[in-house]
Each structure stands twice: as structure tokens, then as C-alpha cells.
Amino acid sequence: MTMEFLVATGIGWVVAVGIYLLLRGRTFPVVLGLTLIGYAVNVFIFAMGRLWAGAPPILSAAAAEFADPLPQALVLTAIVIGFATTGFVIELALRSRHENDSDQVDGKE
């Protein structure tokens, strides 16, 4: 088994669990599902940039190979945006529970 296959399988499982949780009827599993899918996308973006060992992140005259810093920057930005979005979705779920007296996504028991 290659490392690419293991990473792809892991990302696939995390996405599958995230979709399963999104299809649940309660708000907390929906928030967890969105978070898991966000994590899977972050790992996917990071894996697309390939992992380099001992390669400098910036092109120089001495280095023949260099690591691409763009996927790392994209993932760091996505982590910050995902954290803010998760906080916002949790606030919406709490407000919906307070107004509807129910934890169901559609507001019906």
C-alpha cells in the first residue's frame, strides 16, 4: 500500500463520516459534520502541495528543489475561516434551540 492511497482513503472516510453526520436530525451532529468536512478539505489541500523533506520554502540559486508554500498558506487561512464559521453556526444552532424549544434541524420533533 502506498502513502497516497492511505491519505486518500483517510480523507474519504472523514468526508463519509461528515456527510453521515450532516444527514442527522439534530444540530450538534450537523455542526460536527461540517467541521469534519472542513478538516478533510484542509488535509486534501495540504496533500496536493506534496510533502517535501529538507527543501527550502523559497526558491534560491543553491536549491534545485523547493517546497511550495501556497498550500500551507491556504490551509492556515482555511483553518481561521473554518473556526469563525463554526462559531457562527454554533450560535445559530443555539438561537434556533432557544426560539423553537427543539434541537431538531427543521424545528419539528
N, C-alpha and C positions, 0 to 999 in steps of 0.2 A: 504494500500500500504506500502510495506517495503522500507527501505532506499536503500537496494541493488537494488531493481527494479528501483527506481528513478535514482540512479547513472548509472546503465546500460542503461536506456533509454536516459539519458542526453548524455552519451558517444556515443550512437548510432546516435543521432541527429547531434552531432557535426561532426561525421565521414560522415554522409549522406550529410551534407552541404559542407564539404570539398571535397567530391567526385564530387558533383554538380559543385563546383567552378573549380575543376581541368578539367572538361569537357568543360569549356567555351573557347572561341576562343582568348581571349586577355591575355596578360602576367600578368597583375596585379591580376585578379581573380585567375589565376593559382598559383601565389605566396601566396595569401591569403588561398587558398585551402590546399596547402602544410603545411602552418603554422597551420591551424585548425586541420589537421590530426595529426600533431606533438603534439599539445596540448591534443588531445584526447588520444593519446598513453601515454603521461605523466600521465594523470589522471587515466588511466587504470592501469598502473604500480603502481602508488601510492595506488590505491584502493585495489590491490591484496595483499598489505602488511598489510591490516586491520588497522583501526584506534584504537589506544589504548588511554584511558584516565587515566592519573596518573601512568602509567607504566614506569619504567626506561628504557632507550635505551640500557643499557648494563646489562648483567646477573650478579647478585650478590647473595650472600648467603641469604640475607634478603628478596629478592623479589622472589615470586613464579612465577609471570608472568612478561615478559619483552617485550618491543616493538622491532620489527626487524628494525634495521637502514639501511639495504641494499636497500629496495625500495626508501627510501629518498635519499640515495647517488646516486642511478641510475637515479632518476628524476633530481637531481641537475646537474649531468653530461649531461643528455639529453637536459636540458634547454640551457646549454652553447654551446653544439654542434649544437642544432637547431638554435640558434641565429647566429652562424657563417655560417651555411649552408644557412639561409635565406638571409644574407648579400651577400653571393656569388651568389645566384640565382637572387637577385635583380640586381647585377652588370651584370650578363649575359643577363638579360632582357633589361637593358638599352643599352648595347652594340648591341644587336640584333636590337633594335629600331633604333639606330643610323646608323647601316650598311644597314638595309633593308628599312628604312623610313616607317615602318609599326609596329603596335602594335600587329599584329596577331601572334599566336604561330607558325604557319607554314610559316610565312613571306609573305603570299598572302592575298590580300583584298577580 
